[in-house]
């Protein structure tokens, strides 16, 4: 099945590029509200499911034992930009469990935020694992292991007890199998599993509503979503799409970037989950797709859809600040 063109890139008034993709919107009972393209094709959500992977942090009691509030929980679901606030909070989380950055097994890279990289280099510093965009998630893993009495070394390996806990949570929430047949290794070294977009959308509707998750898991899911929407800076960063969109919606929308053009999102007040992928992995097109879907679902709310418009039709400028074009959803999406 060939996915339809969902986003066009304009230079002047002429279409310069086209992006195909697939979108699934489901309610918590598993009913499809919107499906575009092939939503049954296995897709690696990667970082888009960090909120599901953060469930054991809350469920084990670790979050409460270490006094974690919204900021820490948001960072546990984050793909952060490595700004000072992110690095300092991840370090503080580890310290609560008696650990430091040496315990992180996510690998090292320079901050995704250009200014943070410049500041770090100017200070004579070097990047460490705390600057990794997944350090908040991994800090949450480590804290949960320590609180639960699980040996934390090797926690990124598929056979580790904590990874098995994460796998159970992912299967329970999405209803899709997570095993060796659809497993690969993520950028931060933990297992990642390819599942259909329709399962991911259904799972995020269940995260938003708690339907079918059991009382404790439902409570944990709502707490994590609420934390991310309350502290969006810690989910992404100053210029992050996730942060900007959630901040503009003032606690009404949840969105989380994955990799290769994948997004998972939820509209809690409607009880709906969203999962999508831009086929070519282009984030600028995937961002238009997720904003356009949210605007479609909330079409009756003119104030919010107006705020979403800047994300739906972003303007492109050149190095001199001149407007040279923009992006727009196609008729198949708009």
C-alpha positions in Angstrom: 0.0 0.0 0.0 1.4 3.4 -1.0 0.8 6.1 1.6 -0.7 9.3 0.3 1.1 12.7 0.1 0.1 14.5 3.3 2.5 17.5 3.3 3.8 19.8 0.6 6.9 22.0 0.8 6.6 25.3 -1.1 9.3 27.5 -2.5 7.5 30.7 -3.4 4.2 29.4 -4.6 5.5 26.2 -6.3 5.6 22.8 -4.6 9.3 21.8 -4.2 8.9 18.6 -2.1 6.2 16.2 -1.1 6.0 14.0 2.0 4.0 10.8 2.2 2.8 9.3 5.5 0.3 7.4 7.5 -1.9 8.5 10.5 -4.0 6.6 13.0 -6.4 8.2 15.5 -8.2 5.8 17.9 -10.3 6.0 21.0 -9.7 4.0 24.1 -12.1 1.3 23.2 -10.1 0.5 20.0 -12.4 2.3 17.6 -10.7 4.0 14.6 -11.7 7.7 14.4 -9.3 8.5 11.6 -7.0 6.3 9.5 -4.9 7.5 6.6 -2.5 5.3 4.7 -1.1 2.0 5.9 -1.6 2.0 9.7 -1.0 -1.7 10.1 2.6 -1.6 8.9 5.1 -2.3 11.8 6.8 0.9 12.8 9.5 1.6 15.4 8.1 4.3 17.7 11.4 4.6 19.5 11.4 7.7 21.8 7.7 8.4 21.1 6.7 5.7 23.8 8.9 7.1 26.6 5.8 7.9 28.6 4.8 4.2 28.5 8.3 3.2 29.5 8.1 5.6 32.5 5.1 3.7 34.0 7.3 1.4 36.2 9.0 4.4 37.7 5.7 5.4 39.2 4.2 2.0 39.7 7.2 0.7 41.7 6.8 3.6 44.1 10.2 5.0 43.1 8.9 8.3 42.0 7.3 9.0 45.4 10.1 7.5 47.4 12.6 9.9 45.8 10.2 12.9 46.0 9.8 13.3 42.2 7.4 16.0 41.0 6.2 17.0 37.6 9.6 18.2 36.4 11.3 14.8 37.2 8.4 12.8 35.7 8.4 15.0 32.5 12.2 14.5 32.2 11.6 10.7 32.5 9.5 10.9 29.4 11.8 13.3 27.5 13.9 13.6 24.5 15.6 16.7 25.9 17.9 19.1 24.2 20.7 19.0 26.7 20.2 22.4 28.1 21.5 23.2 31.6 18.1 22.6 33.3 17.9 19.2 31.8 21.4 18.1 32.7 21.1 19.4 36.2 17.8 17.7 36.9 18.9 14.3 35.5 22.0 14.5 37.7 19.8 15.3 40.7 17.5 12.4 40.0 20.5 10.0 39.9 21.8 11.4 43.2 18.5 10.5 44.9 19.4 6.9 44.2 23.0 7.3 45.2 24.3 7.3 41.6 25.9 9.6 39.1 26.3 9.8 35.3 28.7 6.9 35.3 25.7 4.6 35.9 24.1 5.8 32.6 24.3 3.3 29.7 22.7 5.5 27.1 25.9 6.8 25.5 27.3 10.3 25.1 26.6 13.1 22.6 26.8 16.8 22.6 23.6 18.8 23.5 21.0 18.9 20.7 20.6 22.6 21.6 23.2 24.6 19.7 23.6 27.3 22.3 24.0 24.7 25.1 26.8 23.1 23.0 28.5 26.4 22.5 28.2 27.3 26.2 29.6 23.9 27.2 32.5 24.1 24.8 33.3 27.7 25.8 33.4 26.7 29.5 36.0 24.0 28.6 33.6 21.3 29.4 33.0 18.1 27.4 29.8 16.2 26.8 28.9 13.2 29.0 26.0 10.9 29.2 23.8 13.5 31.0 23.8 15.5 27.8 22.3 12.5 25.9 18.7 13.3 25.0 17.6 10.1 26.7 19.4 10.7 30.0 16.1 11.6 31.8 14.5 8.3 30.7 17.6 6.4 31.7 17.8 8.2 35.1 14.2 7.1 35.7 15.1 3.5 34.8 18.0 3.5 37.2 16.0 5.1 40.0 13.3 2.5 39.6 15.9 -0.3 39.6 17.5 0.9 42.8 14.2 1.4 44.6 12.9 -2.0 43.6 16.2 -3.7 44.6 17.0 -4.7 41.0 20.7 -4.9 39.9 21.0 -1.8 37.7 24.1 -2.8 35.7 23.3 -3.9 32.2 19.8 -2.4 32.4 19.8 -1.7 28.7 20.0 -5.4 27.7 16.8 -7.1 26.5 17.2 -9.9 29.0 17.5 -7.6 32.0 14.7 -7.7 34.6 13.8 -4.1 34.1 13.6 -4.3 30.3 11.2 -7.2 30.8 9.1 -4.9 33.0 9.1 -2.3 30.3 8.2 -4.8 27.7 5.2 -5.9 29.8 4.0 -2.3 30.1 4.4 -1.7 26.3 2.4 -4.9 25.5 -0.3 -4.2 28.0 -0.8 -0.6 26.8 -0.6 -1.1 23.1 -2.0 -4.7 22.8 0.8 -5.5 20.4 3.4 -8.3 20.8 6.9 -7.1 21.9 9.4 -9.9 21.4 12.5 -11.0 19.6 10.7 -11.1 16.3 10.1 -7.3 16.1 12.9 -6.2 18.3 15.9 -4.0 17.4 18.3 -1.7 19.3 17.5 1.9 19.8 19.9 4.8 19.6 20.2 4.9 23.4 21.0 1.1 23.4 17.7 -0.2 24.9 15.4 -2.6 22.9 12.9 -1.0 20.6 10.0 -2.8 19.0 8.2 -2.3 15.7 4.4 -2.2 16.1 1.5 -0.9 14.0 0.5 2.8 14.2 -3.1 1.7 15.0 -1.8 -0.1 18.2 0.2 2.9 19.2 -2.8 5.3 18.7 -5.0 2.9 20.7 -2.4 2.7 23.4 -2.1 6.5 23.8 -5.9 6.8 24.0 -5.7 4.3 26.9 -2.8 6.2 28.5 -5.0 9.4 28.3 -8.1 7.8 29.7 -6.9 4.8 31.8 -9.5 2.6 30.0 -8.4 -1.1 30.3 -5.2 -0.4 32.2 -6.2 -1.3 35.7 -6.5 1.2 38.5 -2.8 1.7 39.4 -1.5 1.8 35.9 -4.3 4.2 34.8 -3.4 6.5 37.7 0.3 6.4 36.8 -0.4 7.1 33.1 -2.6 10.1 33.9 0.1 11.4 36.3 2.8 11.1 33.6 0.7 12.9 31.0 -0.2 15.6 33.4 3.4 16.1 34.3 4.5 16.5 30.7 1.8 18.9 29.9 2.5 20.9 33.1 6.3 21.1 32.5 6.8 20.9 28.7 10.3 22.4 28.8 11.6 19.2 30.4 10.0 17.0 27.7 12.0 18.8 24.9 13.6 22.2 25.4 13.4 25.9 24.6 13.0 25.4 20.8 11.5 21.9 20.8 8.3 21.3 18.8 6.9 19.1 21.6 7.5 21.9 24.1 6.2 24.7 22.0 3.0 22.8 21.0 2.2 21.6 24.5 2.9 25.1 25.9 0.6 26.7 23.4 -2.2 24.3 24.3 -1.8 25.0 28.0 -2.3 21.5 29.3 -4.8 20.2 26.8 -2.5 18.3 24.4 0.2 15.7 24.8 2.8 15.1 22.1 6.0 13.1 21.9 8.5 12.9 19.1 10.0 9.5 18.2 12.6 9.1 15.5 12.5 8.9 11.7 9.3 11.0 11.4 7.2 9.3 14.1 5.0 11.1 16.6 2.6 9.8 19.2 0.1 12.1 20.8 -3.1 12.4 22.7 -6.1 14.7 23.2 -7.1 13.8 26.7 -10.3 15.8 26.8 -11.5 13.7 23.8 -10.0 10.5 24.9 -8.2 10.0 21.7 -4.7 8.8 20.8 -2.7 9.7 17.7 0.2 7.9 16.0 1.8 8.9 12.7 4.8 8.5 10.5 6.3 10.5 7.7 7.6 7.9 5.3 10.9 9.7 4.6 11.5 10.4 8.3 11.3 14.1 7.8 10.4 15.8 11.1 9.3 19.1 9.6 6.6 17.3 7.7 5.7 15.1 10.7 5.2 18.2 12.8 2.8 19.6 10.3 1.0 16.3 10.3 0.5 16.1 14.0 -0.6 19.7 14.4 -3.0 19.4 11.5 -4.6 16.2 13.0 -5.0 17.9 16.3 -6.7 20.9 14.7 -9.0 18.6 12.8 -10.0 16.9 16.0 -10.5 20.2 17.8 -12.1 22.0 14.9 -14.9 23.5 17.1 -12.4 25.3 19.3 -11.4 28.4 17.3 -9.0 29.8 19.9 -6.9 26.6 20.1 -6.9 25.9 16.4 -5.7 29.4 15.8 -2.7 28.7 18.1 -2.0 25.5 16.1 -2.0 27.3 12.8 1.6 28.4 13.1 2.6 24.7 13.4 0.3 23.7 10.5 1.7 26.3 8.1 5.2 27.1 9.2 7.1 29.6 7.2 10.5 28.9 5.7 13.2 31.6 5.8 16.7 31.8 4.4 20.0 32.9 6.1 19.1 36.5 5.6 15.7 36.1 7.2 13.8 36.4 3.9 10.6 34.3 3.6 11.2 31.8 0.8 8.3 29.4 1.2 6.6 27.2 3.7 4.8 23.9 4.4 1.2 23.0 4.2 -1.0 19.9 4.6 -2.6 18.5 1.5 -6.3 18.0 1.0 -5.9 14.4 2.2 -5.0 15.8 5.6 -6.6 19.2 5.8 
